[in-house]
């Protein structure tokens, strides 16, 4: 099993496995029924100040990942919950950002893969 990521606005698929929203803010214009999420771990999302600082600026991507990893190290319980789920089944990290290469779900997936 393992981790995948996709925009929460994309159509759900059976292959998604456990669908978990990892944004702090609910996606604009999306109902809970349409999102079809299994869990919403807003506590694992970047802090509001980090999210605002990053502003989805690719020039800040490397520093964002570093700062976000530091935040994640203080959220061991939520990180372990995701890791346990990925040992059992596919986990799809859902995000609302338009940039599919520079967002917190991508950074979170990289962090989770590094810690095993």
N, C-alpha and C positions, 0 to 999 in steps of 0.2 A: 504494500500500500504506500501511501505517501501524500504529499501536498501538491495541490494545484491552485491556481488562482484565476479569477475571472471577474468581469464587471458584474455587479449585482443586477444591472439592467439587461444583461444578456439572458436568453431563455434558459431556464433550468433544464438539466438533463439527468437521466438516471446515473450516468457515469460520474456525476459530481460527488456522489457519496454524501458525506455529512457536510452540509452547506452552512458555513459560519460567516456572519458579517463581522468584519474587523475594523469598521469605521466607528468613530466616536459619535458621529451625527447620522441620523437616519437619512437615507438617500431621498433627495427631493423628488416629489411627484410619484413615489412608488408605494403601493399598498403592501401590507404584510402578506396578503393572499398572493399577489403577483410575485413578490420576492421569493416566496417559498424557502425561507431560511429555517434551519434547524436550531440555530442558536445565534445570539448577538453578544459578542464579547467586546463591548465598548471599553472595558477596563484595559484591554490589551492594545488598544489603539494608541497612537502617539498623543501626547498631552496637547491640549489646545494651543499652548504657546509654541510648541515644536511644530505643530501642523501649520500654524500661521506663519512662523518663521520660514519654513520650507516653501510654502506657496506653490508647490509643484514646479519649482524652478530646477531644471536639469543641472544647472551649474552648481546647485547646492546638494546634489544627490549623494555624493560621497560623504559629506559631513552630516547630512540627514541620517544616513544609515548608521553612522557611528553614534550619533546622539540617541537615535531610537533604540539601538542595541543596549545602550546604557540604561535607558528606561525599562526595557524588557527584563534586564537582569534583576530589577526590583519587583517584578511581577511573576515570580517563579510558579505560583499556583496555576495561573492561567496558561502559562507557557507549557507546563507539564500536562495540563488537561488536553491541550492540542496535540502534544507529542503522543500521549496515550491513545487518543482517537486515531491518529495516523498509523499506529501499530496494528489497529484492528481493521481499518478501512481507509478508503480514499477520503481526504479532507480537502474541500474546496474553500479557499479563503476569498471571500467576496468583498469588493470595494466599489466605491462610486466614482472615483476619479476617471477622467477621460483618457489620461496618459497611462497606457497599459504597461509601460516600461519603468516609470518612475512614480511609484506609489507605495503606501505603507504595506500592502499585501505582499508585494514583491520583496520588500525589505524584510518583512516578517518571515516569509518562506526561506530566504537566505539565512536568516538568524537561526531558524529551527533546524535547517539542514546542517549547520555548523555544529550545533550542540548535540546532534545525533538523535 
